[in-house]
């Protein structure tokens, strides 16, 4: 939709969902529980209009102008360009001889609405925020009168070519679905608290007449500077041609096992028990890309950055130096504070803003903790990997399995989502614990099916010869093949 026909909100993610902003000269309902961010969004909407030379008017029936300026100041905003009209219950109501602190509703509702409309005619704004409908609902006292007032307000603003956000905190005992049928569009904001971690917020557009908006839930946060919306990632919107190319790791023997390296635009899953070298192997891909001149990014969920840098240095990988020079973007993620939509937004910024070609996610176990249910994890991960594949990014995923030696267990099966699977295992041989590496799966090409010795030292990662003389390496307790042969011959 052309920019002249929409009123941008100033919130990049929300404007993306709305395909530019709210269609002008209509009334929109913004619903949400107290504390979800309605006032912040309303102020941000008006301040965006001020930037574009439009007059903005905030009609408040609940908060004072002082409180609204305090909200603006908390985000480092200058709200002096926004007209604020207060229509509150004054102190004189406390001295009224009537038995209640309010005037009779029939009189007060008419006075309140009349005063607001007079202010609109005086200011002649292009944008208006009405906060909130709860006070009008209480003054109306009946559903019929309340609906008539909303319809009258809608007609009043429509005749004056004003784009209006009506805020409603949903404090009514019964959810008034009739209210959603009146405005041109409805936006719902939700706030929920998981069993552990920070509160999470999400929004959805219930309707916007005449607009093919992006529906579904979209995560958002309130930060210093305003609301940040993370639109739900839709991989189908980012299709592009991907050059067929191989991405080497920098370890020649490992690349040979993979038929020359992993394919660009594919995902590789590195699986194994704790301590088997998954993070080291995935880090090698990021370091190798950076040393070739390709930007890379690492998203680390469990390990601290200092531990990651020190461990990488002990293996001969200059991760710290590459990170400080900007060749590798290393980001530590706290799953207790992260929303899935926010993580997808971080990955998308790395691809589109920093032009990274290799991404490492360490690990999916931490990502699982950020997503409330397993089925949502798979949906998020499928959409994310599809997007990265269409962007031509080689993605390396780390997944820790339960157990150390013998049978391994996984909380969720994600191997089918990956294009390649690298399996790491511990095994016992000659009184020592050793590591083994094998390529279980590789779509679109041949790969080595042998199980090889895997070692880590200050010289880096090393892949040995096939363990041809051992049988049952993946069980953790192998036997020597020649001994088995001698027993059979005997």
Legacy VTK file of the C-alpha trace (Angstrom):
# vtk DataFile Version 3.0
C-alpha trace
ASCII
DATASET POLYDATA
POINTS 490 float
0.000 0.000 0.000
1.420 3.447 -0.868
2.935 5.340 2.030
0.551 8.291 1.644
-2.407 5.974 2.396
-1.080 4.577 5.666
-0.124 5.994 9.037
3.167 4.400 10.060
3.406 3.512 13.742
7.142 4.137 14.071
7.557 0.524 15.197
9.437 -1.205 12.398
8.178 -4.706 13.154
4.553 -3.610 13.506
4.699 -1.613 10.282
6.123 -4.720 8.604
3.128 -6.766 9.805
0.739 -4.014 8.671
2.509 -3.709 5.307
3.440 -0.105 6.020
1.113 1.051 8.801
-2.537 1.575 9.675
-4.730 2.608 6.705
-5.554 6.268 7.350
-8.780 7.881 8.503
-10.122 4.854 10.360
-10.658 3.834 13.982
-8.622 0.949 15.435
-9.039 -0.934 18.702
-5.948 -1.749 20.747
-6.810 -4.326 23.412
-4.653 -5.754 26.164
-4.400 -6.360 29.887
-2.991 -3.599 32.114
0.782 -3.328 31.795
1.065 -4.904 28.365
2.250 -1.705 26.637
-0.833 -0.009 25.181
0.082 3.475 26.411
3.647 3.113 25.126
2.408 2.018 21.718
-0.095 4.894 21.603
2.572 7.476 22.412
4.946 5.958 19.859
2.202 6.179 17.234
1.606 9.880 17.965
5.317 10.749 18.094
5.829 9.147 14.673
3.139 11.455 13.370
4.903 14.468 14.893
8.088 13.453 13.027
6.096 13.549 9.800
4.592 16.957 10.555
1.202 15.649 11.681
-0.695 16.849 14.733
-1.259 14.274 17.467
-3.783 14.377 20.311
-3.816 12.078 23.339
-7.265 11.980 24.994
-6.840 10.497 28.455
-9.626 9.552 30.813
-7.452 7.656 33.280
-3.822 8.837 33.368
-2.701 12.394 33.980
-0.547 14.390 31.589
2.237 14.210 34.166
2.112 10.408 34.124
2.159 10.332 30.333
5.193 12.631 30.202
6.877 10.323 32.735
6.270 7.346 30.408
7.749 9.314 27.511
10.757 10.352 29.597
11.442 6.712 30.532
11.986 6.063 26.814
13.991 9.271 26.283
11.185 10.780 24.210
10.226 14.437 23.986
6.414 14.445 24.108
6.096 18.238 23.997
4.892 18.030 20.394
1.868 15.917 21.376
-1.261 17.627 22.704
-2.577 15.885 25.830
-6.168 16.464 26.938
-7.153 15.295 30.422
-10.749 14.535 31.273
-10.404 13.064 34.746
-12.448 12.866 37.903
-11.261 15.926 39.844
-10.702 16.428 43.546
-14.012 18.271 43.789
-15.765 14.944 43.367
-14.529 13.925 46.814
-16.409 16.868 48.350
-19.676 16.189 46.527
-22.585 15.793 48.892
-23.860 12.822 46.869
-23.298 9.362 48.318
-20.853 8.438 45.513
-17.639 10.087 44.376
-18.985 10.307 40.768
-21.596 12.565 39.289
-24.693 10.829 37.922
-23.525 8.725 34.952
-26.095 10.150 32.554
-24.689 13.647 33.060
-21.012 12.764 33.371
-20.840 10.620 30.217
-22.342 13.400 28.113
-19.991 15.993 29.593
-16.950 13.773 29.095
-17.664 12.977 25.459
-18.649 16.563 24.658
-15.417 17.928 26.106
-13.320 15.447 24.120
-15.040 16.189 20.841
-14.675 19.921 21.382
-10.917 19.446 21.901
-10.646 17.424 18.675
-12.403 20.190 16.737
-10.114 22.771 18.299
-6.808 20.955 17.662
-7.792 19.362 14.330
-5.292 16.479 14.669
-4.457 13.828 12.089
-3.793 11.209 14.780
-5.676 10.574 18.011
-5.246 8.111 20.882
-8.250 7.603 23.187
-7.250 6.115 26.555
-9.311 4.314 27.519
-12.684 2.797 26.622
-12.993 1.241 30.072
-14.034 4.578 31.586
-16.634 5.117 28.849
-17.949 1.597 29.461
-18.370 2.293 33.176
-20.097 5.616 32.579
-22.435 4.149 29.957
-23.666 1.537 32.491
-25.420 -0.519 29.799
-24.106 -2.462 26.792
-26.556 -0.766 24.422
-25.575 2.759 25.427
-21.883 1.871 25.379
-22.099 0.491 21.832
-24.031 3.544 20.661
-21.324 5.799 22.071
-18.569 3.862 20.292
-20.472 3.970 17.000
-21.037 7.716 17.430
-17.335 8.287 18.140
-16.389 6.243 15.084
-18.664 8.347 12.871
-17.376 11.578 14.413
-13.725 10.752 13.674
-14.509 9.389 10.202
-16.053 12.723 9.218
-12.863 14.534 10.268
-10.301 12.284 8.526
-8.547 11.216 11.707
-6.640 7.978 12.340
-7.604 6.859 15.848
-6.287 4.246 18.284
-8.832 3.382 20.987
-7.229 1.640 23.958
-9.139 -0.954 25.975
-7.703 -2.774 29.003
-10.281 -5.588 28.885
-11.337 -5.127 32.500
-14.932 -6.058 31.687
-16.170 -9.238 33.334
-17.259 -10.615 29.944
-15.182 -10.302 26.788
-17.162 -7.907 24.596
-16.778 -9.377 21.107
-19.322 -6.872 19.814
-16.784 -4.129 20.447
-14.351 -5.757 17.978
-16.944 -5.584 15.212
-17.159 -1.779 15.315
-13.624 -0.521 14.510
-11.803 -0.892 11.198
-9.092 -3.031 12.803
-8.302 -4.803 16.081
-4.879 -5.411 17.620
-4.584 -7.671 20.686
-1.613 -7.470 23.047
-0.902 -10.279 25.514
1.459 -10.683 28.428
2.166 -14.066 29.983
4.727 -15.334 32.485
6.400 -18.739 32.093
7.107 -20.920 35.121
10.642 -19.527 35.111
12.159 -16.480 33.453
11.034 -13.051 32.389
7.490 -12.207 31.302
6.847 -12.535 27.596
4.672 -10.455 25.334
3.052 -11.161 22.003
0.535 -9.499 19.705
-1.811 -10.468 16.917
-3.888 -8.570 14.400
-7.423 -9.889 14.750
-8.617 -7.931 11.744
-7.789 -4.985 9.507
-10.444 -4.468 6.877
-9.180 -4.428 3.292
-5.611 -5.369 4.233
-3.849 -8.693 3.682
-1.760 -8.369 6.828
0.593 -10.947 8.351
-1.609 -12.816 10.787
-0.662 -15.052 13.699
1.175 -14.220 16.915
4.248 -11.983 16.845
6.538 -11.618 19.873
7.416 -8.146 21.151
9.300 -6.464 23.984
9.172 -3.107 25.723
12.662 -1.651 25.868
14.109 1.767 26.537
13.224 3.568 23.343
9.825 1.963 22.841
8.185 -1.231 21.695
10.164 -3.653 19.525
8.100 -6.148 17.513
9.594 -9.339 16.099
7.440 -10.381 13.118
6.906 -14.097 12.732
9.468 -15.423 10.281
7.918 -16.660 7.022
10.569 -18.426 4.953
8.425 -18.427 1.796
8.805 -14.634 1.595
12.591 -14.870 1.215
13.083 -17.234 -1.690
16.166 -16.598 -3.794
18.642 -18.477 -5.953
21.458 -20.180 -4.027
24.757 -20.956 -5.713
25.800 -24.617 -5.421
28.997 -24.453 -3.417
30.807 -26.333 -0.684
31.774 -24.826 2.660
34.973 -26.375 4.048
35.699 -26.594 7.753
39.454 -26.057 7.514
40.137 -29.643 8.630
40.962 -31.487 5.414
40.150 -34.985 6.700
36.708 -33.899 7.935
35.956 -32.210 4.607
36.954 -35.413 2.798
34.497 -37.389 4.956
31.756 -34.975 3.862
32.618 -35.222 0.185
34.402 -31.864 0.087
32.515 -30.023 2.825
28.964 -29.121 3.727
26.760 -27.605 1.027
25.965 -23.921 1.124
22.342 -23.302 2.031
22.069 -26.490 4.095
22.005 -27.308 7.810
24.414 -29.638 9.590
23.610 -31.224 12.947
26.509 -32.133 15.234
25.275 -34.687 17.795
26.935 -36.406 20.710
27.284 -36.584 24.499
28.671 -33.779 26.639
32.411 -33.317 26.255
32.722 -35.200 22.963
33.855 -32.100 21.030
30.623 -30.824 19.467
31.231 -27.156 20.282
34.866 -27.350 19.190
33.902 -28.884 15.852
31.158 -26.329 15.202
33.483 -23.471 16.193
35.952 -24.754 13.610
33.417 -24.053 10.856
32.975 -20.435 12.017
36.733 -19.886 12.366
37.403 -21.495 8.992
34.852 -19.245 7.291
36.257 -16.100 8.916
39.806 -17.008 7.911
38.603 -17.376 4.305
37.069 -13.895 4.481
33.438 -14.986 4.914
31.554 -13.329 7.821
30.261 -15.819 10.390
28.037 -15.661 13.459
27.787 -17.790 16.593
24.821 -17.873 18.962
25.868 -19.483 22.236
23.234 -20.575 24.741
25.051 -22.508 27.488
28.721 -21.508 27.552
30.015 -18.123 28.678
31.973 -16.120 26.150
35.135 -16.114 28.256
35.012 -19.915 28.519
34.362 -20.220 24.781
37.275 -17.933 23.893
39.694 -19.689 26.303
38.722 -23.175 25.114
39.052 -22.160 21.474
42.483 -20.652 22.119
43.626 -23.886 23.785
42.709 -25.709 20.558
44.620 -23.285 18.360
41.530 -21.373 17.157
41.886 -17.540 17.260
38.179 -17.020 17.992
38.714 -14.059 20.308
40.825 -12.185 17.768
38.370 -12.881 14.954
35.490 -11.732 17.153
37.220 -8.505 18.164
38.019 -7.738 14.512
34.346 -8.217 13.581
34.917 -11.216 11.314
32.877 -13.466 13.619
29.846 -12.105 15.468
29.588 -14.008 18.756
26.381 -13.498 20.737
25.632 -15.062 24.129
21.930 -15.879 24.558
20.059 -16.262 27.855
17.161 -18.674 27.172
15.327 -17.477 30.312
15.127 -13.956 28.872
14.676 -14.821 25.214
11.545 -15.141 23.119
11.612 -17.370 20.016
10.617 -14.461 17.793
13.441 -12.349 19.196
15.996 -15.053 18.435
14.715 -15.377 14.866
15.059 -11.602 14.543
18.693 -11.750 15.740
19.478 -14.431 13.173
17.749 -12.485 10.426
19.718 -9.325 11.294
22.955 -11.314 11.105
22.056 -12.516 7.610
20.596 -9.332 6.138
22.592 -6.661 7.972
25.956 -8.360 8.585
25.831 -10.603 5.491
27.052 -13.687 7.386
27.558 -16.879 5.394
28.034 -19.381 8.234
25.918 -19.528 11.399
26.548 -21.724 14.438
23.787 -22.337 17.014
25.222 -23.880 20.175
23.070 -25.500 21.241
19.557 -26.591 20.340
19.114 -27.714 23.959
19.252 -24.068 25.046
16.951 -23.102 22.190
14.537 -25.779 23.406
14.422 -24.073 26.807
13.382 -20.815 25.125
10.391 -22.454 23.424
7.567 -23.611 25.715
6.592 -26.784 23.858
8.431 -29.303 21.703
6.049 -29.002 18.760
6.605 -25.244 18.712
10.374 -25.798 18.731
10.165 -27.929 15.597
7.948 -25.390 13.822
10.231 -22.478 14.759
13.323 -24.447 13.802
11.882 -25.643 10.488
10.955 -22.094 9.457
14.320 -20.733 10.603
16.339 -23.374 8.738
14.219 -22.898 5.610
14.902 -19.164 5.711
18.651 -19.677 6.221
18.751 -22.246 3.440
17.069 -19.873 0.994
19.519 -17.154 2.049
22.451 -19.401 1.112
23.730 -19.683 4.691
25.491 -22.801 5.929
24.041 -23.532 9.381
25.742 -25.702 11.997
23.542 -26.889 14.865
24.847 -28.442 18.073
22.668 -30.927 19.929
23.700 -32.642 23.173
22.434 -36.163 23.789
21.850 -37.677 27.213
24.408 -40.196 28.401
28.179 -40.604 28.106
28.982 -44.118 26.931
26.659 -46.625 25.321
23.066 -45.887 24.416
22.327 -42.206 23.835
18.943 -40.536 24.368
17.510 -37.304 22.926
14.669 -35.218 24.361
13.489 -34.359 20.856
14.280 -35.771 17.421
15.596 -33.001 15.191
17.865 -35.093 12.990
15.286 -35.260 10.200
15.344 -31.459 9.878
19.074 -31.365 9.148
20.615 -32.002 5.742
23.753 -33.533 7.253
24.388 -35.255 10.575
27.826 -35.571 12.197
27.850 -38.067 15.074
30.414 -37.977 17.881
30.881 -40.809 20.384
33.041 -41.869 23.322
34.422 -45.381 23.282
36.819 -47.437 25.401
39.928 -49.033 23.906
43.186 -50.247 25.496
42.298 -48.727 28.853
41.629 -45.248 27.466
38.549 -43.184 26.647
38.712 -42.119 23.042
36.459 -40.185 20.688
35.026 -41.223 17.349
33.437 -39.248 14.525
31.186 -40.468 11.725
28.918 -38.991 9.060
25.479 -40.496 9.509
23.653 -38.543 6.822
24.303 -36.113 3.981
21.620 -35.097 1.529
22.592 -34.341 -2.026
25.940 -36.101 -2.129
28.109 -39.048 -1.179
29.941 -39.182 2.127
32.399 -41.390 3.960
30.636 -44.105 5.962
33.643 -45.095 8.063
34.010 -44.412 11.775
37.232 -42.546 12.474
39.294 -41.565 15.461
38.759 -37.950 16.603
41.259 -36.052 18.737
41.626 -32.487 20.009
44.906 -30.835 20.995
46.652 -27.486 21.042
47.350 -28.049 17.348
43.626 -28.181 16.619
41.213 -30.917 15.573
42.468 -34.095 13.958
40.679 -36.922 12.174
42.437 -40.305 12.218
42.253 -43.406 10.105
39.124 -45.571 10.007
38.754 -47.753 13.084
38.703 -50.853 10.926
40.146 -53.136 13.610
37.354 -52.313 16.081
33.794 -53.557 16.084
30.955 -51.927 18.045
32.522 -48.473 18.467
29.113 -46.769 18.622
28.136 -48.974 21.571
30.972 -47.439 23.581
32.633 -50.766 24.404
34.050 -52.158 21.149
35.939 -55.399 20.565
38.933 -55.945 18.354
37.921 -57.523 15.049
40.946 -59.851 14.921
40.116 -61.259 18.361
36.543 -61.966 17.239
37.971 -63.663 14.144
40.323 -65.834 16.227
37.452 -66.882 18.513
35.341 -67.863 15.513
38.201 -69.853 13.978
38.793 -71.656 17.271
LINES 1 491
490 0 1 2 3 4 5 6 7 8 9 10 11 12 13 14 15 16 17 18 19 20 21 22 23 24 25 26 27 28 29 30 31 32 33 34 35 36 37 38 39 40 41 42 43 44 45 46 47 48 49 50 51 52 53 54 55 56 57 58 59 60 61 62 63 64 65 66 67 68 69 70 71 72 73 74 75 76 77 78 79 80 81 82 83 84 85 86 87 88 89 90 91 92 93 94 95 96 97 98 99 100 101 102 103 104 105 106 107 108 109 110 111 112 113 114 115 116 117 118 119 120 121 122 123 124 125 126 127 128 129 130 131 132 133 134 135 136 137 138 139 140 141 142 143 144 145 146 147 148 149 150 151 152 153 154 155 156 157 158 159 160 161 162 163 164 165 166 167 168 169 170 171 172 173 174 175 176 177 178 179 180 181 182 183 184 185 186 187 188 189 190 191 192 193 194 195 196 197 198 199 200 201 202 203 204 205 206 207 208 209 210 211 212 213 214 215 216 217 218 219 220 221 222 223 224 225 226 227 228 229 230 231 232 233 234 235 236 237 238 239 240 241 242 243 244 245 246 247 248 249 250 251 252 253 254 255 256 257 258 259 260 261 262 263 264 265 266 267 268 269 270 271 272 273 274 275 276 277 278 279 280 281 282 283 284 285 286 287 288 289 290 291 292 293 294 295 296 297 298 299 300 301 302 303 304 305 306 307 308 309 310 311 312 313 314 315 316 317 318 319 320 321 322 323 324 325 326 327 328 329 330 331 332 333 334 335 336 337 338 339 340 341 342 343 344 345 346 347 348 349 350 351 352 353 354 355 356 357 358 359 360 361 362 363 364 365 366 367 368 369 370 371 372 373 374 375 376 377 378 379 380 381 382 383 384 385 386 387 388 389 390 391 392 393 394 395 396 397 398 399 400 401 402 403 404 405 406 407 408 409 410 411 412 413 414 415 416 417 418 419 420 421 422 423 424 425 426 427 428 429 430 431 432 433 434 435 436 437 438 439 440 441 442 443 444 445 446 447 448 449 450 451 452 453 454 455 456 457 458 459 460 461 462 463 464 465 466 467 468 469 470 471 472 473 474 475 476 477 478 479 480 481 482 483 484 485 486 487 488 489
